[in-house]
């Protein structure tokens, strides 16, 4: 069958899939793709499609890229050592570990390979850490566990999430993509062969505009405290429980220390930091990093992660309601880590999985990183707005 947008599909056990006609269209006349959302996943998708020859327009409702969940991410790039083996999220995190290093190098995105460490405090936590080490081995992630149960994860590291988003946006532009900020999507996108739903907190709304109510997202608030304290040399991870992964302590590229996050499920967007967040975070942070004892935060910010309702996270698939629509939705905080692999998967789902053009580095466009710490940018934008 042929969709109203001109993309041909055929029936498969897993739903409708692009067939050779989609690829033929790409080479005969560029596939017209609209990516909705200008965060880390949206910019990665725009770049992936542009490198494969599609004509791409990225539409972002905010006045700049990376002002949503991506701009308030912790900035930690994960290895997937503690991800559940066999899940899509884990698969994409592990694939991104292969794709990411040359991209960071080519685009000049900062990365500090600090590593991470978990230090158990009792026998129960030592058992938990041993189980994590077994999972890491199944995922093919290198970890080192000491005689005292201390687990080191050398591959974990830190980046500037805003710089990453802007670098991907600039690279997409260099490969011919058009970026339209201040451009909200208020109805079905009908002027494209392919629509990529990477709208973050708005992904459920974008899906419904296209007649798809198969999933929805809600905001999960994570609050962070920033200290003008020399950071630990490694990312300090708490030993997780069945209820939560807990509060972690990590450095920033500009030499400060951050503690967080909380996890507060919301029905509506609220980017404020609750008064009680300080008390919820500080005790756990000090237990991990005693250098914070007596320190006062110099800044606090909140990030909203798009959590799938009913636990439906990592919705990366074609829409059954609209054959032109591909979802890259309900991507929680690991999206910063997995973005390049998500984009690769989206390109394949769209039928644009041909050879990639060589990645073009260089300055210009959205690659200009604003002055000041990344963690203040989105918070101050929302305070002014």
MIBA-770463 format. One line per field, with one value per residue (C-alpha): residue number from 1; residue in one letter; z, x, y. Coordinates in Angstrom, 2 decimals. Each point is the difference from the previous one (the first is absolute). Example, Ala and Ser with C-alpha at 12.3 -4.5 7.8 and 13.67 -1.06 7.14 Angstrom:
2
n: 1/2
res: a/s
w: 7.80/-0.66
u: 12.30/1.37
v: -4.50/3.44
//
This chain:
385
n: 1/2/3/4/5/6/7/8/9/10/11/12/13/14/15/16/17/18/19/20/21/22/23/24/25/26/27/28/29/30/31/32/33/34/35/36/37/38/39/40/41/42/43/44/45/46/47/48/49/50/51/52/53/54/55/56/57/58/59/60/61/62/63/64/65/66/67/68/69/70/71/72/73/74/75/76/77/78/79/80/81/82/83/84/85/86/87/88/89/90/91/92/93/94/95/96/97/98/99/100/101/102/103/104/105/106/107/108/109/110/111/112/113/114/115/116/117/118/119/120/121/122/123/124/125/126/127/128/129/130/131/132/133/134/135/136/137/138/139/140/141/142/143/144/145/146/147/148/149/150/151/152/153/154/155/156/157/158/159/160/161/162/163/164/165/166/167/168/169/170/171/172/173/174/175/176/177/178/179/180/181/182/183/184/185/186/187/188/189/190/191/192/193/194/195/196/197/198/199/200/201/202/203/204/205/206/207/208/209/210/211/212/213/214/215/216/217/218/219/220/221/222/223/224/225/226/227/228/229/230/231/232/233/234/235/236/237/238/239/240/241/242/243/244/245/246/247/248/249/250/251/252/253/254/255/256/257/258/259/260/261/262/263/264/265/266/267/268/269/270/271/272/273/274/275/276/277/278/279/280/281/282/283/284/285/286/287/288/289/290/291/292/293/294/295/296/297/298/299/300/301/302/303/304/305/306/307/308/309/310/311/312/313/314/315/316/317/318/319/320/321/322/323/324/325/326/327/328/329/330/331/332/333/334/335/336/337/338/339/340/341/342/343/344/345/346/347/348/349/350/351/352/353/354/355/356/357/358/359/360/361/362/363/364/365/366/367/368/369/370/371/372/373/374/375/376/377/378/379/380/381/382/383/384/385
res: x/x/x/x/x/x/x/x/x/x/x/x/x/x/x/x/x/x/x/x/x/x/x/x/x/x/x/x/x/x/x/x/x/x/x/x/x/x/x/x/x/x/x/x/x/x/x/x/x/x/x/x/x/x/x/x/x/x/x/x/x/x/x/x/x/x/x/x/x/x/x/x/x/x/x/x/x/x/x/x/x/x/x/x/x/x/x/x/x/x/x/x/x/x/x/x/x/x/x/x/x/x/x/x/x/x/x/x/x/x/x/x/x/x/x/x/x/x/x/x/x/x/x/x/x/x/x/x/x/x/x/x/x/x/x/x/x/x/x/x/x/x/x/x/x/x/x/x/x/x/x/x/x/x/x/x/x/x/x/x/x/x/x/x/x/x/x/x/x/x/x/x/x/x/x/x/x/x/x/x/x/x/x/x/x/x/x/x/x/x/x/x/x/x/x/x/x/x/x/x/x/x/x/x/x/x/x/x/x/x/x/x/x/x/x/x/x/x/x/x/x/x/x/x/x/x/x/x/x/x/x/x/x/x/x/x/x/x/x/x/x/x/x/x/x/x/x/x/x/x/x/x/x/x/x/x/x/x/x/x/x/x/x/x/x/x/x/x/x/x/x/x/x/x/x/x/x/x/x/x/x/x/x/x/x/x/x/x/x/x/x/x/x/x/x/x/x/x/x/x/x/x/x/x/x/x/x/x/x/x/x/x/x/x/x/x/x/x/x/x/x/x/x/x/x/x/x/x/x/x/x/x/x/x/x/x/x/x/x/x/x/x/x/x/x/x/x/x/x/x/x/x/x/x/x/x/x/x/x/x/x/x/x/x/x/x/x/x/x/x/x/x/x/x/x/x/x/x/x/x/x/x/x/x/x
w: 0.00/-0.39/2.77/-0.66/0.38/-2.80/2.09/-0.96/2.70/0.14/2.68/2.39/3.24/1.85/-1.82/-3.14/-1.10/-2.64/-3.11/-2.78/-1.43/2.96/-0.76/-3.72/0.82/2.04/-2.94/-2.65/2.01/3.59/2.68/1.70/3.76/2.83/3.42/2.86/3.01/0.43/2.87/-0.12/-1.71/-2.53/-1.05/-0.23/-2.23/-2.18/-0.47/-0.71/-2.65/-1.61/-0.23/-1.83/-2.62/1.34/-0.20/3.67/1.93/3.79/1.76/3.61/1.93/2.33/-1.17/0.05/-0.06/3.20/2.31/1.12/1.63/-1.85/1.33/3.59/-0.28/2.42/-2.84/0.91/-2.91/1.22/-0.97/0.61/2.69/2.10/-2.85/-0.22/-2.49/-3.11/0.20/-2.87/2.23/0.82/-3.65/-1.03/2.83/-0.95/-3.71/0.73/1.83/-3.37/-2.00/2.40/0.34/-3.61/0.01/3.19/-1.44/-3.40/1.47/2.85/2.73/3.40/1.83/3.26/0.47/3.79/0.59/2.75/3.25/2.32/3.56/2.00/3.70/1.18/-1.08/-1.67/-2.12/-0.86/-1.36/-2.06/-1.42/-0.86/-1.88/-1.88/-0.98/-1.41/-2.03/-1.27/-1.22/-1.88/-1.61/-0.95/2.16/1.76/3.79/2.77/3.34/2.97/2.93/2.12/-2.50/-1.44/-3.65/-2.50/-3.43/-2.00/-3.09/1.64/-0.62/-0.17/-2.79/-0.46/-1.15/-1.51/-1.97/-1.24/-1.19/-1.69/-1.68/-1.47/-1.17/-1.66/-1.68/-1.28/-1.53/-1.68/-1.58/-1.36/2.75/0.78/3.65/0.84/3.64/1.46/-2.23/1.92/-1.66/0.56/-2.49/-2.06/-2.00/-3.55/-1.99/0.46/-1.08/3.49/3.39/2.93/3.35/2.28/1.88/3.52/2.47/-2.93/-1.74/1.11/-1.32/-3.35/-0.26/0.62/-2.65/-2.41/1.30/2.18/3.65/0.60/2.67/2.05/2.09/3.21/1.65/2.62/1.85/1.01/2.25/0.39/2.34/-1.23/2.39/-0.41/1.36/-1.71/-1.62/0.63/-2.56/-0.96/-0.28/3.35/-0.44/2.89/0.21/-1.44/1.79/-1.44/0.35/-1.33/-1.48/2.62/0.09/-1.72/0.25/-3.03/-1.30/-2.77/-2.70/1.64/3.34/2.10/1.75/-0.60/2.15/-1.19/-1.29/1.79/-1.84/0.23/-2.38/-1.26/-2.08/-1.41/-0.67/3.06/-0.29/3.50/2.75/3.01/3.39/1.40/-2.74/1.92/2.98/-2.20/-1.84/2.42/2.51/-2.69/-1.83/3.10/0.72/-3.46/0.04/3.48/-1.55/-0.39/3.78/1.03/-3.59/-1.24/-3.55/-2.29/-2.51/-0.38/-3.10/-1.09/-3.11/-1.32/-1.56/-2.36/1.73/-1.79/1.71/1.17/-0.28/-3.82/-0.44/-3.13/-2.52/-3.16/-2.71/-2.96/0.75/-0.86/-0.37/-2.47/-2.30/-0.43/3.77/1.88/3.77/1.97/3.15/3.77/0.07/3.59/1.22/-1.68/-3.29/0.20/-0.08/-2.56/-2.40/-2.88/0.04/0.25/-3.07/-1.87/0.85/-1.15/-3.32/-0.54/0.88/-2.52/-2.73/-0.10/0.99/-2.94/0.23/2.19/-1.29/1.82/3.11/-0.50/2.97/0.38/1.72/-0.75/0.17/3.16/1.06/1.92/3.66/2.28/2.67/3.55/1.47/-1.98/3.08/0.37/-3.59/0.00/3.62/-0.64/-3.28/1.85/2.86/-2.51/-2.03
u: 0.00/1.00/-0.58/-1.48/3.55/1.30/2.00/-0.72/-0.58/-0.53/-1.60/2.27/-0.54/1.25/-2.17/0.45/3.60/1.61/0.94/2.43/-2.16/0.92/3.69/-0.63/-1.84/2.98/2.35/-2.47/-1.23/1.04/-2.31/-1.64/0.33/-1.31/1.51/-2.14/2.12/3.36/1.52/2.78/-2.14/-1.54/3.30/1.61/-2.86/0.24/3.72/-0.40/-2.67/1.86/3.19/-2.02/-1.27/-3.42/-1.24/-0.46/-1.79/0.18/-2.84/0.47/-2.63/2.50/2.13/3.17/1.13/0.52/-2.24/-2.03/0.98/3.32/1.17/-0.56/1.50/2.77/2.51/1.07/0.66/-0.74/1.50/-3.13/1.71/-3.17/-2.54/-2.30/1.51/-2.10/-2.12/-0.15/1.36/3.03/0.54/0.01/2.27/2.53/-0.21/0.46/3.24/1.38/-1.42/0.73/3.80/0.71/-2.99/1.11/3.51/-1.15/-2.41/2.24/-2.47/1.75/0.27/1.76/0.58/-0.20/-1.40/-2.49/0.08/-2.50/1.10/-2.22/-0.48/-1.20/-0.40/-3.37/1.46/3.00/-2.39/-1.76/3.31/1.03/-3.27/0.66/3.44/-1.59/-2.45/2.85/1.79/-3.13/-0.14/3.66/0.88/3.36/-0.21/2.49/-1.16/2.34/0.33/-1.96/-2.89/0.82/-1.06/1.80/-1.44/2.82/-2.09/-2.40/0.68/-1.25/-0.93/-1.76/-3.49/-0.78/3.25/-0.86/-3.48/1.26/2.86/-2.40/-2.29/2.90/1.16/-3.52/0.01/3.33/-1.55/-2.89/-2.62/-2.11/-0.63/-3.13/-0.21/-3.04/-2.04/-2.58/-1.75/-3.73/-1.49/0.82/3.19/-1.21/2.87/2.51/0.66/1.29/-0.81/2.27/-1.68/2.89/-2.06/1.03/-2.66/-2.30/0.39/-3.37/-1.72/1.81/-1.02/-3.65/0.12/0.78/-2.81/2.26/-0.99/2.11/2.16/0.37/2.69/0.03/2.68/2.27/1.77/3.61/1.41/3.71/2.17/3.20/2.91/3.10/2.03/2.83/-1.67/0.91/2.38/-2.62/-3.79/-1.28/-2.94/-2.09/-0.81/-3.52/-3.00/-3.12/-1.74/2.55/3.45/0.53/1.94/3.37/2.83/2.00/2.12/-0.55/2.45/0.43/1.08/-3.17/-1.78/-3.61/-2.20/-3.26/-2.48/-3.27/-2.81/-3.41/-2.76/-2.17/-3.14/1.04/3.29/1.48/3.66/0.31/2.15/-2.09/1.06/0.30/2.38/3.03/-0.74/-0.76/3.29/2.58/0.18/0.42/2.55/2.14/0.01/1.50/2.33/0.86/1.60/-3.55/-0.58/-0.83/0.04/-2.87/-1.32/0.83/-2.67/-2.87/-1.84/-2.63/-0.18/-3.12/0.51/-2.70/-1.13/-2.31/-3.31/-0.39/3.74/0.01/3.44/2.15/-2.84/2.12/-2.24/-2.20/-3.50/-2.77/-2.39/2.03/2.49/2.03/0.59/2.93/0.19/3.17/-1.94/-0.19/3.80/1.08/3.29/2.13/-1.00/3.11/2.03/-2.08/-0.91/2.28/-1.21/-3.64/0.59/1.58/-3.04/-2.40/1.83/-0.31/-3.70/-0.50/1.75/2.83/2.64/2.33/3.62/0.75/1.83/3.25/-0.73/0.82/1.53/0.63/-1.44/-3.09/-3.77/-1.38/3.48/0.57/-0.20/-1.39/2.26/-0.44/-0.75/-2.38/-2.09/-1.00/-1.13/-3.37/-0.78/0.56/-1.93/-3.02/0.38/-0.07/-2.81
v: 0.00/3.63/2.53/3.46/1.32/-2.18/-2.51/-3.61/-2.59/-3.73/-2.12/-1.89/-1.86/3.05/2.54/2.04/0.47/2.20/-1.98/0.68/2.78/2.19/-0.39/0.52/3.19/1.18/-0.36/1.17/2.97/0.71/-1.30/2.97/-0.43/2.16/-0.62/1.32/0.92/1.70/-1.92/-2.58/-2.64/2.37/1.55/-3.44/-1.19/3.10/-0.60/-3.72/0.60/2.90/-2.06/-2.66/2.44/1.01/3.55/0.81/2.72/-0.03/1.84/1.08/1.94/1.72/2.94/-2.10/-3.60/-1.97/2.00/-3.00/-3.27/-0.18/3.34/-1.08/-3.47/-0.94/-0.14/-3.54/-2.34/-3.51/-3.33/-2.06/-2.05/0.03/-0.17/-3.00/-2.48/-0.56/3.16/2.51/2.77/-2.17/-0.94/3.64/1.13/-2.67/0.82/3.71/-0.78/-1.12/2.93/2.85/0.40/1.00/2.35/1.75/0.36/1.27/2.54/1.14/-0.97/-0.04/-3.29/-0.88/-3.73/0.10/-3.46/-0.78/-1.93/-1.71/-0.70/-2.41/0.63/-3.41/-3.62/0.61/2.77/-2.16/-2.62/2.65/1.21/-3.56/-0.42/3.24/-1.30/-3.15/2.11/2.17/-3.13/-1.12/3.45/-0.17/3.03/0.03/0.39/-0.72/-1.35/0.06/-2.35/2.48/-0.04/3.44/0.11/2.25/0.79/1.58/0.80/2.48/3.67/3.57/2.35/3.34/-1.03/3.40/-0.01/-3.49/1.05/3.14/-1.84/-2.55/2.78/1.82/-3.20/-0.68/3.48/-0.64/-3.08/2.05/-0.16/3.06/0.84/1.99/1.07/1.72/-2.30/-1.99/-2.93/0.53/-2.44/-3.04/0.55/-0.56/1.51/-2.84/-3.57/-0.75/1.54/-0.84/0.51/0.99/2.56/-0.97/1.04/0.79/-3.36/-1.33/3.12/-0.24/-3.65/0.85/2.75/-2.84/-2.20/-2.16/-0.44/-3.12/1.66/3.16/1.64/1.98/2.15/-1.58/2.77/-0.41/2.73/0.71/2.06/1.65/0.64/2.13/-2.93/-1.87/-3.00/-3.63/-1.52/-2.58/-0.02/-1.28/-2.35/-1.30/-3.69/-0.20/-1.45/-1.62/3.38/2.47/0.48/2.70/3.25/0.25/2.51/1.09/2.81/2.50/0.91/3.42/-1.50/0.06/-2.85/-1.04/-2.24/-1.50/-0.83/-0.36/-1.81/1.65/-1.09/2.86/0.40/3.38/1.77/1.71/0.96/1.48/-1.51/-1.00/1.41/-3.53/-1.14/1.28/-2.23/-3.02/0.32/1.34/-2.85/-2.64/2.14/0.54/-3.75/-0.53/3.00/1.34/3.10/1.33/-0.03/3.56/1.29/2.12/-0.32/2.91/-0.96/-2.45/-1.10/-2.50/-2.12/-1.69/-3.40/-1.31/-3.20/-2.40/-0.57/-3.56/-0.55/0.20/1.56/0.05/0.05/-0.23/-1.38/0.77/1.22/-2.40/2.93/2.07/-1.75/3.20/0.31/-1.51/0.44/0.68/0.69/-0.62/0.16/0.49/1.47/-2.67/1.62/2.18/-3.20/-1.92/2.84/-0.97/-3.60/1.13/2.15/-2.90/-2.15/2.73/0.33/-3.75/0.02/2.81/-1.93/2.57/-2.50/0.46/1.12/3.01/3.04/0.68/2.02/3.66/1.77/3.70/3.06/2.02/-0.22/-1.51/-1.05/3.25/-1.00/2.73/1.42/-1.26/-3.42/-2.21/-0.75/3.65/0.53/-1.78/0.95/3.70/-0.15/-1.37/2.47/2.88/-1.54
//
